[in-house]
């Protein structure tokens, strides 16, 4: 845990979150600024700064939890997107690995 990390504080219970899934190793909660009708973040409970820092077991737990969330949120059948932003130029704003689970509408590009 890192004291100045927002997601570490959520894991510790110091910051509230709308949790949708939790295991011993991961936590999934609704994004506070959703970019799609369904927008859930899946994070490892242990602090990893970037996706490449995770060990394979933790990465697998995050991906398995993301699929569980998609099924629980009712978006697995129609399709969903998983996004990891890594580093400042990659759009990462919270430097604790997180997987965005997005769905509930068409996410094809270009839209339409």
C-alpha positions in Angstrom: 0.0 0.0 0.0 1.1 3.5 -0.8 -0.3 6.2 1.5 -0.6 8.8 -1.3 -2.3 6.5 -3.8 -6.1 6.9 -4.2 -6.6 3.3 -5.2 -4.6 2.0 -2.2 -6.8 4.2 0.0 -9.9 2.7 -1.6 -8.5 -0.8 -1.0 -7.9 0.1 2.7 -11.4 1.4 3.1 -10.4 5.0 3.6 -12.1 6.3 0.5 -15.6 5.1 -0.4 -16.3 3.2 -3.6 -19.3 1.4 -5.2 -17.7 -2.1 -5.1 -19.1 -4.7 -7.5 -16.6 -7.5 -7.0 -13.9 -8.4 -4.6 -11.5 -11.3 -4.1 -8.4 -11.7 -1.9 -6.3 -10.1 -4.7 -8.5 -7.7 -6.6 -11.2 -5.1 -6.1 -13.7 -3.9 -8.8 -15.7 -0.7 -8.4 -17.7 1.8 -10.5 -15.7 4.6 -12.1 -16.7 8.0 -10.7 -16.6 9.6 -14.2 -18.0 6.9 -16.4 -17.2 6.9 -20.2 -19.9 4.3 -21.0 -23.1 3.1 -19.5 -21.0 0.4 -17.7 -17.6 1.6 -16.5 -16.0 -0.4 -13.8 -12.4 -0.3 -12.7 -10.6 -3.6 -11.7 -7.5 -3.1 -9.6 -5.0 -5.4 -7.9 -5.2 -4.9 -4.1 -1.4 -4.8 -4.1 0.2 -1.6 -5.5 1.7 -1.9 -8.9 2.4 1.3 -10.8 2.2 0.0 -14.4 0.6 -3.0 -16.1 4.1 -4.5 -16.9 5.0 -4.5 -13.2 2.3 -7.1 -12.3 3.3 -10.7 -11.9 1.5 -13.2 -14.1 -0.7 -14.5 -11.3 -2.0 -11.0 -10.4 -2.5 -10.1 -14.1 -4.5 -13.2 -14.5 -6.6 -12.4 -11.4 -7.3 -8.9 -12.8 -8.4 -10.3 -16.2 -10.5 -13.0 -14.6 -12.2 -10.4 -12.4 -12.8 -8.2 -15.4 -14.7 -11.0 -17.2 -16.6 -11.7 -14.0 -17.6 -8.0 -13.8 -18.7 -8.0 -17.4 -21.0 -11.1 -16.8 -22.4 -9.6 -13.5 -23.1 -6.2 -15.2 -24.9 -7.9 -18.1 -22.5 -6.8 -20.9 -20.5 -10.0 -21.5 -22.8 -11.4 -24.2 -23.0 -8.2 -26.4 -19.4 -7.4 -25.9 -17.2 -5.1 -23.8 -13.8 -3.4 -23.9 -10.9 -3.8 -21.5 -8.5 -0.9 -21.3 -5.2 -0.5 -19.5 -3.7 3.0 -19.7 0.0 2.9 -18.9 2.2 5.9 -18.2 1.4 9.6 -18.7 1.5 9.5 -22.5 -0.7 6.5 -22.4 -3.4 8.4 -20.4 -2.8 6.9 -17.0 -3.9 9.4 -14.3 -3.9 7.2 -11.2 -0.5 5.4 -11.0 -1.9 2.2 -9.6 -2.7 -0.4 -12.3 -6.3 -0.5 -13.2 -8.4 -2.2 -15.9 -11.3 -0.3 -17.3 -14.3 -2.6 -18.1 -16.5 -0.6 -20.6 -19.7 -1.6 -22.2 -23.5 -1.2 -22.4 -23.4 0.5 -25.8 -21.5 -0.1 -29.1 -17.9 0.7 -28.7 -16.9 0.3 -32.3 -14.7 2.8 -34.0 -15.6 4.9 -35.8 -18.9 5.3 -33.9 -22.1 4.7 -35.9 
